Amino acid sequence: MAAPMELSCWGGDWGLPSLHPESLTVMAYAKFSGAPLRVNTINNSWRTPKANLPVLVSEDIVISQPAKILNFLRRQKYNADYDLSAKQGADTLAYVALLEEKLLPALLHTFWIEAENYCSVTKPWYASRIAFPLSLYLPGKMSREALNRILLTKGGPPLYSLTEVEAQIYRDAKECLNLLSKRLGTSQFFFGYTPTTLDAFVFGFLAPIYKVCFPRVQLQEHLKQLPNLCRFCDDILTCYFKLTVSGHSPAGQDTADANLQKLTQLVNKESNLIEKMDDSLRKSPQHPPRKLTTLKLAAGGEESSPMSRLSP
Amino acid sequence: AAEPWPENAALYQQLKEEQILLSDNASSLAVQAFLQMCNLPIRVICRANAEYMSPSGKVPFIHVGNQVVSELGPIVQFVKAKGHSLSDGLDEVQKAEMKAYMELVNNMLLTAELYLQWCDDVTVEEITHPRYGSPYPWPLNRILSYQKQWEVRRKMKAIGWAGKTLEQVLEDVDQCCHALSQRLGTQPYFFNKQPTELDALVFGHLFTILTTQLITDELSEKVKNYSNLTAFCRRIEQQYFEGHEKDSSTIAGRSSKRSLLR
């Protein structure tokens, strides 16, 4: 095969491989279609002067937007939509448009414009992953771009103040979440049993809302009332990302902290699962399910060996 | 309780022959088609300052009783509040699909139309600037159209369309038409037997693209590639517009800047 493709994107936290919706979409699609991507999470380097992530580099070709990256992967025969009918392909396009129009503004607002969220979570997180002195400038620039986008697309009359625009975009976002939930229903993925492009996009947009811990969380609370969407995110995280979420620990001084943080998150997740599987755990300490052995053996953050035992 | 639909309900848009642009015409036609499908009579009134009269700055807007509502989305809600709806018969999943497809049309087709009108230099010089400012004397006509152009270009930049070339935009239009064509298939309407607001919206945009003469025919060629879409437009035109011969609302009576649907 040709040289492996490299994807540069924003890193992750709170149990997610990436915080950035577009990066997450591309990573999810790569997992679904089996594309061998080497993922470089940006951490304290000078490689992102324009912050137009995610960026795919394959031999000499550089591609930067998620839709184009996905097209490129499809042309390289990594196609997650192979089994879809033409009508389902059309539905994919329509639902992605719905996500971009209705959900993205509220997502951008929650991350970049809501003052408490931005100052206490988003800005420090992004600033810690960009080299000084860009870290003083880039998060502010991203925030201004987000505000610009929202005001230009949604902020015309008769909505004259930012609070009215905010109210409208959150209403739209909640309606969009409801529509997605109705469309998903009880199936595992949007088009049956295998995940497709649409699942990648929905996951990319929903997972940050679902997992990132913000002070102001109205969208997250609304999402938590839609259990099928939460289950959808969790399923993808456990099936497709669990095995590598700890494999890319950031290089540098805070390896130990990062691993400890990840360990804490895993422990929290496991304890939730353990509450559910209470009886069977007490009866069988040597229970094969991977989650329990991970908890017992993972001591210093090196989880790769028990993980490799557990690959399906 | 819903009030009855008044006789003198009016729809306002810009001047049809000299001023209105592709995207506004498409939106206006979509609303007209929707109201025809609901069997609600409406007069079309053309005013040069329609954009400024509108509560949201966008055309078309309707004046019903003592209320003024603009744009298709709010108009559909308003009409529903009066007791008329085209999408009541759909189940939840179908309603979700309908909304998604309407967003697709707005996201791709409308944005492509705006791009073509305001960001493609040839079209801007030869068609848009002369038309947009035509009711006003110099220099107001140039000032207004430059102002609008700057506004639209800012928006394109914010959503990432400023970097696209015309070919890429036409590609997107093709993709959108392909999706619509696949979804329509061989059915008469998008949700089989009954038309819905999605049919009105798609009709508005596609019919306008097909019947508007631009610098090149590339845009309308993209739509003509899909025979079920052209048949769909013809069917709706025949069913909902041909019976009404009033001067202001007939589609067949257009002049210089339009060519008839063959």
Interface residues (C-beta under 8 A of the other chain):
Chain A: Q65 A86 K87 G89 A90 D91 L93 A94 Y95 A97 L98 E100 E101 K102 E145 N148 R149 L152 T153 G156 P157 P158 L179 L180 K182 R183 G185
Chain B: P55 S56 G57 K58 E92 V93 K95 A96 E97 K99 A100 Y101 E103 L104 N106 N107 M108 R154 K155 A158 I159 G160 Q175 C176 H178 A179 L180 Q182 R183 G185
